């Protein structure tokens, strides 16, 4: 559910956001809409100072129509809590709004969006940014960073520093929480989790 603490301008923003979300439900900018269950649009308060951008919906998000509700979303929520960032006060979305997957029997296995699909969906992200005008937009992973910055990004090179965005505001690049879930070494995974939490804490401080 979208919340807003604004008065009259907030009402206008909510109406604009709802119109944008409803338009996205019928998006055919690339072919990913064909096998997907539905468009998964962004969600959160429209006066959020922080937007978090993931790669794309996963299997559970595709079925629920809500971003960040699967295992990676649960990891994300835990990390936000440990970083002292109020989950209810941030806006979450994805670079690509439809679930891209390969079928293996009854399972739907995540497939990475290509450059054309990222570019086709970039317009929606730009509209979300224009509408919310956040202080900080956080790219979770390389796909989100590419959509946000308009170029291929090496996470290790850009991570952990504020980057100016052409349209105003600041970008911050870090890993996607699914990266933490894929790590087999528990000791290394714990270290990377702490580093992720430190990124989120820095983002919270940057956003004020």
Secondary structure as GFF3:
##gff-version 3
##sequence-region A 1 208
A	DSSP	alpha_helix	8	24	.	.	.	ID=ss1
A	DSSP	alpha_helix	32	35	.	.	.	ID=ss2
A	DSSP	beta_strand	50	56	.	.	.	ID=ss3
A	DSSP	alpha_helix	59	64	.	.	.	ID=ss4
A	DSSP	alpha_helix	71	83	.	.	.	ID=ss5
A	DSSP	three_ten_helix	87	89	.	.	.	ID=ss6
A	DSSP	beta_strand	91	96	.	.	.	ID=ss7
A	DSSP	beta_strand	101	104	.	.	.	ID=ss8
A	DSSP	beta_strand	107	110	.	.	.	ID=ss9
A	DSSP	alpha_helix	115	132	.	.	.	ID=ss10
A	DSSP	beta_strand	136	140	.	.	.	ID=ss11
A	DSSP	alpha_helix	142	149	.	.	.	ID=ss12
A	DSSP	alpha_helix	155	158	.	.	.	ID=ss13
A	DSSP	beta_strand	163	164	.	.	.	ID=ss14
A	DSSP	beta_strand	170	174	.	.	.	ID=ss15
A	DSSP	alpha_helix	177	181	.	.	.	ID=ss16
A	DSSP	alpha_helix	186	207	.	.	.	ID=ss17
###
